[in-house]
Amino acid sequence: MGAATDPRVEFRTHPSAYRHWRLQTEGQVARLILDVDEQGSLFEGCQLKMNSYDLGVDIELADAIQRLRFEHPEVRLVVVESGKDRVFCAGANIGMLAGASHRHKVNFCKFTNETRNGIEDATEHSGQRYVTVIQGTAAGGGYELALATDWIVLADDGSSSVSLPEVPLLAVLPGTGGLTRLVDKRRVRRDLADVFCTLEEGAKAGRAFEWRLIDEAVPRSRLPETVQRLAAEAASEPTDETPAPVLLPEVTRTEGSRGWEYSTVEVALDEARRVATLTVRGPAECPADVSDLYALGAASWCVRAARELDDAILNIRFNEPAVGVIVLETEGDPLIAAAVDGLLEANSSHWFVREVRLLWKRVLRRLDLTSASLVAVIEPGSCFAGTLAELAFAADRSYMLDGEMPGTPGAATITLSPANFGWYPATNGVTRLATRFGGRPEDLCAAEAARGRPLEAVEAERLGLVTFAVEEIDWEDDLRLFQEERLSFSPDALTAMEANLRSAGVESMESKVFGRLTAWQNWVFQRSNAVGPEGALQRYGTGQKPRFDVERI
């Protein structure tokens, strides 16, 4: 089911296998050094010159950010810098953008922005402040990476600069949140942002500081002492006693002819029907206390299931492009799942518990932002309780069996826990239930009043927790008809519809970024002005000017 023009992508990696980043830690300071291997592109024949990047570079960065949170909780300052002289990062590789399929380009931009969000999340919640030190050129996605960090230091040497040159050079635009972060995060005046985004050469130290594009302009000779000062400031902030790290081993996956399987997650592919069934198995037992959970570390169900679910989602996104419907199922004992949530709630101040909950938040957001129809199927033997109930609330629709199923004892239930009322805000900054009941706080209160009770289908439907409660006689037909109907519609129309509905209610900077990504990247990357034979991406670097269709649409 993979696309012929794009490489299959592997998201599992480790610092020992990095080709483009070096991760160095010393006490409370970590350095992420970007030193891209020109020959290390995922695309055959593509050279990653000038520290430009493709998806492989960002996969390593995402892995490093995750490891810093779990394996180096002592780190307070992360310095992002270049390992090459006179260039920080030239942004996304133009050859890759010109040659990749439309689907890959859009998914690439989405993943890259999720990685940037991971940096901001670590700064906000994990006490790891990110600082970018720029010597040389930070262009396009290179500057967008800097924008995701908390502080930007630019060398004041007459040549170092920041720029977002996509509009004048490539007939596209900053695709990983650049425009939104300029005006929403850094509070750059929109008229100045307009000027900045139309300058091929960008801005050097003086103008960049004046326009708030950076935080400090420092002579090259003073960059080391500036980093030392920032490290001292970060170290002076109150923090808990340095905890023991939790090492993250490689996620183990077993491939089969019709899908793949992990220790807690299974993906079954039906290529003929373009359906992927993603099943998450709940915990087999609840640790006795938080010390036992901490001792298990990455082997605990909480971490394994989140990491395996994340890998499964990314594999479907990039390597199974024909999948149109993802069926979300769970298995296990809801009482044990609720007990695990209870342990996490009772120990919410523990650093490891905090990181576990934040990990689930990021994975669930990844699911929200996946371009496929999501349907939750709740049957006897399911484990939609607390954290795992969020899968049902992330779905576009949910079907719950009303009554018992032959051969399976008991009725299907769904159980709410504290996890559903604040732990996992979606990209709009509020919970999925609050988004579901937007403008009707009485419905949210009614759901919260039912917290802790196993709810059968009729009550779950009455409370608005599922879309349909379906009797056994209609069960198979209703599920089949939903899938057939969904797969008969235009995938483009469904992607746009689902993205709009999943982002209902209030907005945040993050939801704006992804909403705009869905709209204008899906449009701009289809237009001949960018990707046509005479478009800017095809003619970039050839000495030929692109030819534009000048009609405004």
N, C-alpha and C positions, 0 to 999 in steps of 0.2 A: 504494500500500500504506500510505500515511500515514493517521493518525487524523484524522477530520474536525474534532474539537473543539480540537485542539492546533495551534499554528503550526509550520510547518517552521522548523528551527533551523539557523543558519549559525554554525559555530565559528571560522571564519577571521576574524581582526581584527588591528588595529594601533593603537598609541597615538594616531595621528592621527584614528582613527575612534571612539575611546572616547566614550561619552555619560555614563558614570557614575563613572569613576575618572580621576584625574590622577596621572601618574607623573612625579616630579621627582627629579633626581639632582644632587648637588653633592659632588664628591670621593668619599669613602667612605660617604656617607650618602644614602639614597634615601627619598623620601616617597611613600607610596601614600595618596592623599586620596580618601575616599569622598564623592562629591557627586552623589547619584542624580538623574537627570532624571525628574521625576514622570511626564512624558508618554512616557517611553522604554521602556515595557514591551513585551515580545514579544506580550502578549495585548491585543487590541483592547478599549478601554474600561476598562482597568485602570490605576489611578494608583498610582505607587510613592511614597507619602507617607512622611515621617519616615525617609528613607534606608532604606526597606524594599527588598527586592530580589526579582527573579525570576532565571531562568536567564541572561538577557542580562547582568546585573550580574556574575555569577560567571564567565561566559565571558571577560569583560575582565580580571578578577582573575587567572584562570589564565594568560592570555596575558602579563600583566605579570610574574608570578612566573617564567615561562619566560624572558622577555626579560632580566630582571635577571641570570639565571645565565649567559646566553650573551653578551648585549650590554653588560653592566655588571659584569664579573668583579671590578672594583676595589671594588665596594660591600661593606662589612662590616656595616652596620646599615641595616635597612629599618624605617621608622616608619610604622605604619598608623594613620590618624587620620581624623576627619570634617571635611568642608568646610562643614558646617551647624552653626549655633549650637544648643546645648542638646540635641543628639541625636547619638549616635554611629551607631547602627543599630538599627532596630526589628525586624530579622530578616526572615524570608521574608514576602512580601506575602500577607496573608490572602485577598484577593480572588482572587489567582492560585491559591492552594491550594484555595479553594472551587470554582473554576471549571474547573481543569485536570483532565484524565483521571487515573484512578488510575495508569496507566502513566507519564504524564509526572511526576506527583508523586514516584513512587519513583525514576525515573531522575534527576530533579532533585536529590533528596537524595543519590543516589549520586555524581553529578558534583560536587556541592558538597563532599562529603567528600573526594573525590579531590583537589580543589583545596586543601583544608586540609592533606591529607597532603603535597602539594607544598611547602607552607610548611615543614612539619616536616622534610622531606627536604633542603631547601635549608639549613636551620639545621644539621642533623646532618652533611651531607656537603660542602657548598659554602662553608662559612664565612660565610654571610649570616645574621646574627642578626635575627630579627623581633621588634619591640616594638610593642605596642598602647597608644596614649594615648587614654583615654576621658574625654571631657567631655560630660556629659549622660547619656542612657539608652543602655545596651547590653542589648537584650532578645533572648531567643530566639537565632535564628541570628546576630544581631549579637554576642552574647557568645560563641557557639560559634566565631565567627571569631577572637575574641581568645584563646580557649582554645588555638587551634592555634599561636599565636605563643609565643615563648620567654619573654616578660616582659610583664606587664600593669601599666600605671600608671593609676590612677583618680583623677580630680580630687576632692579633699576639700573640697567646697563646699556640703554640706548637701542637694544635689539629685541629683548624678550617682550612678548606680547600675548594678549588673549584675543580670540576672535570667534565669531559664529558666521563663517562665510558661505553657508549653504545656499542662501538665496542668490547672491550674485554669481557664484561659481558653479553650482550644481543643479539649479532649478528645483531644489527641494528645500527643506527647512530643518532647523534643529529638532531631531526626532526622538531624543531621549530626555525631554523635559526642559530643554534649554530656555525656551521663551518663557515658559511658566515660572521657572525658578528665578529668572531675571526680575520679573515684575512682582511675583507673589512672595518670594522668599527674600530676595536681596533688596526689594523695594526700589529698583531702578525705575526712574520716570519712563513712562511708555514712549514718549517722544524721543528720549535719548536712546532707549532700547531700539527704536525704529532706525535711528541713524547707525547705531553700532552694528545691527544685523545686516546692513547693506554695505558695510566697509569690508572689502576683501582683506585689507591689511590689519583690521582690528584696531586695538588700542594698546599703546605702550604704557609704561608705569604711571606717568603723570595724569593722563586722561583717564586711565583705568581706575585710579584711586579717586579722582574727582567725581566720576560717574558711579561709584560704588560697585564697580565690576570686580574689585579685589578689596582686601582688607588692609594690606600693608604693601608698600613699595620699599624695597631694601637693597642697598648695594650688594653685589655678589659677595664681597668680603665679609659682610655682616650676616649672611644667611645662617652660618652655624650657630652664632650666638643668639639669633632670633629663635631658632628651633630650641635651643637650651632654655630660653626664657619661657617659651610656650610649654615646654615639658615641666618646668618648675611650677607654672601656674596650674597645670592639670594635676600635678602631684599634690598640690596644696589643698585641693578640694577634699572634703571629708569622704571617707570610704570605709567599708567594712574591712575586717582582717582579711589578708590575702588568702583566698580559698585554694584548695588543691584543684588542679585542672581536670577536665573531663576530655579524654582523647576521643577523637571521632574516627573510627576505622572505616575502611571503604564499605559502602553499601553493597551487599551481596545480592546478586540477581541471577536467576536461572532462566535461560531462554528456552522457549518451546516453539513448535511449529505454528501454534495458534495463540501466542501471547507470551507472557513471562510472569515469574513469581518471585516474591521475597519472603521473609519470615512472617510478615503480618499483612501483606498486600498481594493481591493477585489481579492480573489484567488478562482478560480473555477477549480475543479479537474475532469478530465475525466479518470477514472481508466482504462477503457477498452482500451483507446487509449494512455495511459501513457503521457497525456498532462496536464499541468497546465497553465491556462490563468490568468495572473497577470495584473490587471487593476488599474491604478493610476488616481484618479480624480484630476483635476487641481483646483486652488483656485477659490472660488466663488466671492471674491472681493479682492482688493488691499488696504492695510492700507494707510491712508492719508499721514503719514510720519513715520519716524523711531521711534519716541516716541510711536506712536500707536502700531507699530510692537513689540517694546520692552515690552509694557504693556501687550500685549497678551501672550508673552513668549512662553511657551511650548504649549499653545492653538493655536498659530498661525499655519497657513497651512504649512509654511516652516518647522517647527519642527515636527508637527504631521505626515506629509507625509513621511518625512525622517525616523522617528523612526518606523512608521508602515511598510514601505517598508523593512526596515532592518529586522524586526521581521518576515515578510512574507518570505524573502529570506532564513533566517535561518531555518524556519519551513520546507520549501521545502527540503533544503539540508539534514537535519537530520531525519525528520519524514516521508518524502515521497520519499524513495530511488528509487522507480520504475519510477518516472517522468523522461522522456527522453527529452522532449521539453517544454520550457517555452515560451509561447506567451505573448509578452509585448504589452499592449494596454493602451491608455490614453483616458480620456474624459474631456471636458470642453472648456472654451473660451481661445484661444491662446493669445488674446489681454490682458486679465487679467493676464495670466501667464507671459507675457512679461513685463507687468507693475510691477509685483512683482520683477522680475529680475532687472528692472530699479531702483527700490527702494534700492535693495541690492547693486547695483553698485554705486549709488550716496552716499551711507553711508558705504562704505567699511572699513573705519577706526573705526567704532563703534564696540566695543568688541563683542556684541551679534550678529551682522551681520557677523563678522569674524567667530564666532563659528558655526553659521548656515551653512555657506558655507563649513567650514571644516567638519561638520557632513555629508553634502551631498557628499563631496569628499569620505569619508570613506565608506558610504553606496554604492555608485556607484562602488567603488573598490570591495566591497563584491560581487556585481553582476558580475563583470568581472571574479571573481575567482570561480564562481559557476559551478560545473561540470554538465551542462545540455546544450543542444542546445538552444540558445536564438534567437528568431525571433521577430522583431518589425512589427506590423500590423498598418498601417496608413490609416485611413478611414475618411470620412466626420464626423465631430463631435469629432475627435481626438484633443488632446492638446499637440502635440509634439513641444513645443516652449521653447527655452532657456534651462533651467535646465532640463525639462522633455524631450527635444530632445536628451539629453545625453543617455537616455534609448535606443534610436534607434542606436546611435553610439556605444553603448556597445554590441549591438546584433551582432550575427554572420552573419545574413542577415536581410534585411528590405524590405517589400513589401508595395507599396503605390498605392492606387486606383487612376487611371487616369480617372477623370470625376466625375459625381454625381451618387449617389446611390438612387434608388427609396425610397421615404419616408423620405429622409434626405436632407435638403436644403444645397446648397453650395458644393464646392469641398474640398477634403482633402488638407491640407497645412502643411508645416513644416517651422518654423521660428527660425532663429538664433539670439542669443543675445550675450552680452559680456561673459556670462557664458560658452559659447562653445569655447572660445579662451583664456583660462588661469585659470579659477576658479577651474577646476576639473581635475588636472593631474591624469593619470592612474598610475599603479604601476611602469611603466617604467619612470615616471617623466615628461612625456609630455602629451598633451591633446589627446583625442581620435581622434579628427579630424587631428591633426598633425601626429598621428600614421597612420591613414587611408591614408593620402596623403604623406607618407614618401618618401623623395627623389624628391618630386614634389612641391616645395614651390609655384609655380604659381597657382596650384590648390587650395591650402590653401588660397592664396590671393584672388582668385576668389570667394571662399565661403565667406570670410570676407567682400568682397565688397557687397554681397547680404544680409548682416546682417540687421535685422529689417524689412525685407519684407516677407509677407506670400508667400511661394513658393509652387506652385502646382506641380503635379507629374512629368510632363515632364521636367520642369526646375530643380527640385530637382535631378532627375536622371542625367541630363546633368552635373550638378555641382558635381556629385559623392556623394551626401548626402544620397541616398537610393540605394539599390541593383537593384530593378526592379520597374518600373512604369507599372501597369497592368490595362488593360481595364476591365470594369465591367463584360463583357461576360465571361472572363477567370478567374475572381477573385476567386471564391469559389474553382474551380478546381486547380488552382495554389497553393493555400494555403494547400489544402488537399494533393496534391501530394508531396509538400515539407515535410509535417509531416510524411506521409507514408514512403517516402524514408529515412528520417532521422532515423525513428524508426526501419528500416530494417537493419541498419548498426550495427557493433559491438560497444557497448557503450565504451569499452576500447579504440578502435581506435579513436572514436569521441572525447573522453576526451583529448587524446594526441594531436590530430589535432587541436582542438579548443584552447587548452592552448598555443600551438606554435603560432598560428595565432594571438591570442589576445595580444601576447607579441612581436609583430613585432617591428623592428627598434632598437632604443637604449635600453640599459640595465641600471638598477639601482640596488642597493643592494637588494631592496625589490623585484624587478622582478626576480632577480637571486634566491632569497630564494624560491619563489613560483614555478618558473620553475623547480628548482631542486627537490622541494617537489613532484611535479607531476611525475617527472621521477623516482627518486630513492625510494621514499616512496611507490609508487605503485608497484615497483619491490621488494624491500627488504621485505616488509610486506607480500608478497605472497610466499616467498621462505621458504622451509622446514627448512633451517638453523635457521630461526627465529621462525616460527610458527608451524612447524611440531611436531609430537608427541615426537620426540627426539631433538627438537630445543631448542635454548637457552631461549626463553621466557617461554616455557613449563617447563623446568627443573630448572629454576632459583629458588634458595632457597631450592632445594630438596637434595643437596649434590651430585647429579649426574652431571657429565659433559655432555654437549650437544654433539651430533654426527653431524658432518658437512659433507655435500656433498662438497668435496674439489675441484671440477671442477670449474675453473674460467669461467664465462660466458661472 
